[in-house]
Amino acid sequence: MNFFEHQDRARQNTQQLIGLFSLSIAAMILAIYIATLFLFRMAPRIWWHSGLFLYVAGITIIAIALGSLYKIAYLREGGSVIAEELGGRLLLPETADEQGRQLLNIVEEMAIASGIPVPEVYLLDRETSINAFAAGFTPNDAVIGVTRGSLQNLNRDELQGIIGHEFSHILNGDMRLNLRLVGLLHGILFIYLTGELLWRLRAGSREDKGLPLWAFGLALMAIGGIGLLCGRLIKAAVSRQREFLADASAVQFTRNPKGLTEVFQKLQQMDSRLISPGAEAASHMFFGNALNPSFWDSMFSTHPPLAERIRRVGGVNVSNLPPIRNHTRSQESLAMGFVGGANATPQELVNQVGTVAPEHFAHAQGLLSQLPESLRLGVRQQESAMAIAFALALDTENIEIQKRQIAWLREVQPGDLVEKTLELSSEISQLDPSIRLPLVDLIVPALRQNSAKECQRLCKCVYGLVKTKGDLSLWDFVLQLILWHRLQPCINPTAVITVEFTTIEQIWLDSILILSTLARVGHSEPDAIAYAFRSGVFRLPKAGEQEKPDTPVPYNFSDLKKSIERLQLASPKLKQAIIDACAHTVLLDNKVTPKEADLLRAIAMTLDCPIPPFLNSQRGVSKQKQSSPKVS
């Protein structure tokens, strides 16, 4: 099952969730109706009163809906809300201790290896148990939470295992489902809270006719308690198998089943329970069982038994996993290939979306280790991260253009920041161009510490720098596209991308423009451009039924950006078809040039289809010159 199939499965599980939730509501309506009959002393004389039933059903549905809608609206800002509710604090490099910095390093390595922005990390200081979670709507706004006990009791290999497990939840679409689950089940909890309020008010007296109101409140608490049990059943039904999948993915990512097995063994001897009151609502998000074990644990637990998880992970033989391939390239070739070498197929590219291979993990570790110290530290500091963003927009080929850019930048930014930009630009220019996209993702956590207005101003400054050049290069477009997309959770935290397009007809012209651009970027001869374009077009669904241009259409970056934004609203299956068509366009000649690599990854990233880095033999040390395509 690949990334897109997991996304579709997550959507199907959402429908299953709604069905189970509806059954729980029906059971609660019936229970409240019976309690109401006793309140008005109608039972056992009358068991069915249609008017009363409709009244009870309406009030119950409204109460649950209000509770759920409130929570869903509250969670629109993403995973950071859950982390803060659980008592987490944002882990910043400047305030982190040695254990915290090690955790940040592991998260950075995994993010670069998987092609997603580096998630914000929250530390649950008050939790001494071993546990972790991932929360968010998309890979673009994900956060990872880790308990203090995990840092104190786990070594680096064990932390890698637990972080790999959480990255699987990020990449497989589990987070969005988990957040929806929290929102929906809060409506059931609202019934319990209403009953608790009535019980505390102690309104009425024992001499009143019928059931006293405080007793009715007690009945609502009992009914709400039944709802909580139903909620646990729903969470168990949705999350158990996904925990097995995340365990298996963590082993594939790190190629080290021992690390994860040792975490499970420590959990058998120690604890994974949380003391936070928010643990009940978020219990299905955690690596281990966050709640107190009970008699009903086998039925209501959101996690499989530890013994079974140990058996499955411990039984993995690393020698049976696909071998790490050799990526040796000719010194003359500037081509970069996917895992699998120059003969990689488009299907292999599609299958690698949303995955992490050991090669990519090793690549990420090597890339970070080769960064100059100034850049390694700079990506974690707000001012230096801004300087890196500006440095990536400077023209390093034409000194006159760069002088104009610097003069413009001095007019809108402090002098110290401009000098820092020049200093870092000199260092970045000595590195392989393939390091630029990882650098963008590395600076995102620091940039997101700015306000929404400051993030918007940053993007405008980058736009001003590239506009000063005159003709925009492909890299200028890619930089702006990725930076704007990565900062959206900060600029517009309540925005949620929903599926609006489910048929290729709705996005046909947008797909044609994307494939036309890739064909022109990757080839120079007219015949090769046309052939690459046709190869991609005929991979699109129902291509034979659509009107197709004979040659690639002209493009400009403004229209290209609009088309990519529309494709963001496509269903997972349509996104898979688009990425597949892009792969056939790019891999027609079994090569991926640096320009193709940047554009292809930028398209995939903006569609929230994380694609691992491309691997080559000249990684991160030598500068490769590349010309910029002109806009038609």
Secondary structure, 3 states (H helix, E strand, C coil): CCHHHHHHHHHHHHHHHHHHHHHHHHHHHHHHHHHHHHHCCCCCCCCCCHHHHHHHHHHHHHHHHHHHHHHHHHHHHCHHHHHHHCCCEECCCCCCCHHHHHHHHHHHHHHHHHCCCCCEEEEECCCCCCCEEEECCCHHHCEEEEEHHHHHHCCHHHHHHHHHHHHHHHHCCHHHHHHHHHHHHHHHHHHHHHHHHHHHHCCCCCCCCCCCHHHHHHHHHHHHHHHHHHHHHHHHHHHHHHHHHHHHHHHHHHCCHHHHHHHHHHHHHCCCCCCCCCHHHHHHHECCCCCCCCCCHHHHCCCCCHHHHHHHHHCCCHHHCCCCCCCCCCCCCCCCECCCHHHCCHHHHHHHCCCCCHHHHHHHHHHHHHCCHHHHHHCCCHHHHHHHHHHHHCCCCCHHHHHHHHHHHHHHCCHHHHHHHHHHHHHHCCCCHHHHHHHHHHHHHHHCCCCHHHHHHHHHHHHHHHHHHCCCCHHHHHHHHHHHHHCHHHHCCCCCCCCCECCHHHHHHHHHHHHHHHHHHHCCCHHHHHHHHHHHHCCCCCHHHCCCCCCCCCCCHHHHHHHHHHHCCECHHHHHHHHHHHHHHHHHHCCCCHHHHHHHHHHHHHCCCCCCCCECCCCCCCCCCCCCCCCC
